């Protein structure tokens, strides 16, 4: 069986390398109690995922986490309802 992390993943116009994907897996594994938003921020920090004005690309990172979760490559915490 071919591991899905053997090839880069395209999310929001950016390819995530195999090494970056392994780093994402390791971050999720090391911090299982973090929320999805906190995981996305941590991964943005670790991979230097920022837009030109210096803000984190949290939406792209959340898409990456969702895609890896749907493929069974990471376990994410249950989505929390947004507070209004």
Backbone as JSON, one array per atom type, in Angstrom:
{
  "sequence": "XXXXXXXXXXXXXXXXXXXXXXXXXXXXXXXXXXXXXXXXXXXXXXXXXXXXXXXXXXXXXXXXXXXXXXXXXXXXXXXXXXXX",
  "N": [[0.84, -1.19, 0.0], [0.56, 2.23, -0.82], [1.83, 4.95, 0.92], [0.05, 7.84, 1.65], [1.47, 10.11, 2.19], [3.68, 10.12, 0.62], [3.87, 11.79, -1.48], [3.84, 15.27, -2.46], [1.3, 17.58, -1.27], [-1.29, 19.52, -2.59], [-2.64, 22.49, -1.54], [-4.7, 25.23, -1.43], [-3.29, 26.46, -3.56], [-0.63, 25.96, -2.92], [2.07, 23.76, -2.65], [2.66, 21.32, -0.26], [5.49, 19.92, 1.04], [6.76, 16.53, 1.37], [8.3, 16.32, 3.69], [7.32, 18.53, 5.16], [4.71, 17.66, 5.55], [5.13, 15.43, 7.18], [6.08, 16.79, 9.41], [3.76, 18.15, 10.14], [2.14, 15.96, 10.84], [3.62, 15.06, 13.06], [3.43, 17.25, 14.8], [0.66, 17.28, 15.32], [0.47, 14.81, 16.57], [2.08, 15.22, 18.84], [0.72, 17.17, 20.27], [-2.05, 16.49, 21.23], [-4.19, 17.61, 22.61], [-4.69, 20.15, 21.75], [-6.85, 22.54, 20.17], [-8.35, 22.59, 16.87], [-7.91, 25.12, 15.73], [-5.8, 26.06, 17.3], [-3.88, 24.15, 16.66], [-3.56, 24.72, 13.92], [-2.47, 27.32, 14.07], [-0.05, 26.77, 15.41], [1.2, 25.08, 13.55], [1.42, 26.85, 11.4], [3.27, 28.62, 12.53], [5.49, 26.89, 12.86], [6.06, 26.12, 10.21], [6.42, 28.5, 8.98], [4.26, 29.77, 7.63], [2.99, 32.37, 6.25], [1.26, 35.34, 5.18], [2.08, 38.08, 2.93], [1.87, 40.41, 4.6], [2.52, 39.46, 7.05], [0.72, 37.97, 8.6], [-0.6, 34.85, 9.82], [-1.34, 32.01, 7.74], [-3.88, 30.74, 8.44], [-6.34, 29.7, 7.47], [-5.62, 28.22, 5.18], [-4.01, 26.34, 6.39], [-5.83, 25.07, 8.06], [-7.4, 23.86, 6.1], [-5.53, 22.05, 5.09], [-5.15, 20.42, 7.38], [-7.75, 19.35, 7.62], [-7.92, 17.92, 5.2], [-5.86, 15.99, 5.48], [-6.88, 14.69, 7.7], [-9.32, 13.63, 6.69], [-8.24, 11.79, 4.95], [-7.32, 9.97, 6.7], [-4.81, 10.24, 7.8], [-4.08, 11.77, 9.95], [-5.25, 12.34, 13.29], [-7.72, 14.41, 14.38], [-8.96, 16.77, 16.85], [-12.42, 16.83, 17.85], [-14.58, 19.0, 16.08], [-15.35, 22.17, 17.42], [-18.23, 24.02, 18.34], [-18.77, 27.27, 17.03], [-18.65, 30.22, 18.98], [-21.0, 32.77, 19.27]],
  "CA": [[0.0, 0.0, 0.0], [1.33, 3.45, -0.92], [1.53, 5.93, 1.95], [-0.42, 9.07, 1.03], [2.44, 11.18, 2.43], [4.84, 9.93, -0.24], [3.86, 12.82, -2.51], [3.39, 16.56, -1.96], [-0.14, 17.83, -1.28], [-1.63, 20.87, -3.02], [-3.72, 23.12, -0.78], [-4.77, 26.68, -1.65], [-2.25, 26.9, -4.48], [0.7, 25.72, -2.39], [2.43, 22.37, -2.42], [3.32, 20.99, 0.99], [6.44, 18.84, 0.78], [6.62, 15.34, 2.2], [8.89, 16.67, 4.99], [6.36, 19.4, 5.85], [3.57, 16.83, 5.95], [5.56, 14.66, 8.34], [6.12, 17.73, 10.53], [2.37, 18.36, 10.53], [1.74, 14.75, 11.56], [4.31, 15.03, 14.34], [2.84, 18.3, 15.64], [-0.65, 16.8, 15.75], [0.71, 13.7, 17.5], [2.68, 15.73, 20.07], [-0.19, 18.07, 20.97], [-3.4, 15.99, 20.95], [-5.22, 18.37, 23.34], [-4.92, 21.45, 21.12], [-7.98, 22.65, 19.25], [-7.94, 22.7, 15.46], [-7.39, 26.47, 15.51], [-4.48, 26.13, 17.93], [-2.98, 23.33, 15.83], [-3.28, 25.48, 12.7], [-1.54, 28.4, 14.41], [1.24, 26.16, 15.72], [1.79, 24.6, 12.3], [1.81, 28.06, 10.67], [4.51, 29.09, 13.14], [6.57, 25.94, 12.58], [6.37, 26.07, 8.78], [6.51, 29.88, 8.5], [3.18, 29.99, 6.67], [2.49, 33.72, 6.47], [0.98, 36.16, 4.01], [3.07, 39.16, 2.87], [1.8, 41.37, 5.72], [2.99, 38.8, 8.26], [-0.3, 37.2, 9.31], [-0.57, 33.42, 9.54], [-2.29, 31.45, 6.76], [-4.62, 29.75, 9.22], [-7.37, 29.05, 6.66], [-4.96, 27.2, 4.37], [-3.54, 25.29, 7.29], [-7.01, 24.3, 8.47], [-7.76, 23.02, 4.96], [-4.56, 20.96, 5.08], [-5.48, 19.51, 8.48], [-8.99, 18.64, 7.26], [-7.63, 16.96, 4.12], [-5.1, 14.88, 6.06], [-7.8, 13.96, 8.59], [-10.24, 12.86, 5.84], [-7.48, 10.68, 4.37], [-6.94, 9.06, 7.76], [-3.39, 10.36, 8.08], [-3.96, 12.38, 11.27], [-6.45, 12.39, 14.11], [-7.97, 15.77, 14.87], [-10.02, 16.87, 17.85], [-13.75, 17.09, 17.33], [-14.83, 20.43, 15.85], [-16.12, 22.86, 18.45], [-19.17, 24.99, 17.78], [-18.31, 28.65, 17.19], [-19.45, 31.05, 19.88], [-21.41, 34.03, 18.62]],
  "C": [[0.88, 1.24, 0.0], [0.88, 4.41, 0.17], [1.16, 7.24, 1.26], [0.57, 10.21, 1.21], [3.7, 11.02, 1.59], [4.89, 10.97, -1.36], [3.4, 14.14, -1.89], [1.87, 16.7, -2.08], [-0.37, 19.29, -1.65], [-2.83, 21.37, -2.23], [-3.62, 24.62, -1.02], [-3.61, 27.19, -2.51], [-0.83, 26.7, -4.01], [0.92, 24.23, -2.21], [3.14, 22.25, -1.08], [4.21, 19.78, 0.72], [6.18, 17.66, 1.71], [7.17, 15.63, 3.6], [7.93, 17.54, 5.8], [5.16, 18.6, 6.35], [3.92, 15.96, 7.15], [5.63, 15.55, 9.58], [4.71, 18.04, 11.04], [1.88, 17.16, 11.34], [2.36, 14.73, 12.96], [3.74, 16.07, 15.31], [1.49, 17.85, 16.18], [-0.5, 15.69, 16.78], [1.21, 14.21, 18.86], [1.7, 16.56, 20.92], [-1.65, 17.66, 20.74], [-4.52, 16.79, 21.63], [-5.49, 19.74, 22.73], [-6.15, 21.41, 20.24], [-7.45, 22.73, 17.82], [-7.32, 24.06, 15.18], [-5.99, 26.62, 16.11], [-3.45, 25.3, 17.16], [-2.59, 24.09, 14.56], [-2.28, 26.59, 12.98], [-0.14, 27.86, 14.68], [1.94, 25.7, 14.45], [2.22, 25.79, 11.43], [3.13, 28.6, 11.21], [5.68, 28.2, 12.75], [7.0, 25.95, 11.12], [6.5, 27.46, 8.15], [5.49, 30.17, 7.39], [2.54, 31.34, 6.96], [2.18, 34.38, 5.13], [1.96, 37.33, 4.03], [3.03, 40.17, 4.02], [2.15, 40.73, 7.06], [1.97, 38.01, 9.05], [-0.21, 35.73, 8.9], [-1.64, 33.02, 8.52], [-3.1, 30.35, 7.43], [-5.67, 29.01, 8.39], [-6.76, 27.94, 5.81], [-4.51, 26.03, 5.23], [-4.71, 24.43, 7.78], [-7.48, 23.38, 7.35], [-6.82, 21.82, 4.87], [-4.88, 19.94, 6.16], [-6.73, 18.69, 8.16], [-8.72, 17.58, 6.19], [-6.87, 15.75, 4.66], [-5.97, 14.03, 6.98], [-8.76, 13.08, 7.77], [-9.55, 11.65, 5.22], [-7.01, 9.69, 5.43], [-5.48, 9.14, 8.16], [-3.09, 11.07, 9.4], [-5.29, 12.27, 11.98], [-6.59, 13.8, 14.66], [-9.01, 15.75, 15.97], [-11.34, 17.17, 17.18], [-13.93, 18.59, 17.16], [-15.71, 20.98, 16.97], [-17.07, 23.82, 17.76], [-18.63, 26.4, 18.04], [-19.26, 29.4, 18.11], [-19.76, 32.37, 19.19], [-21.61, 35.09, 19.66]]
}
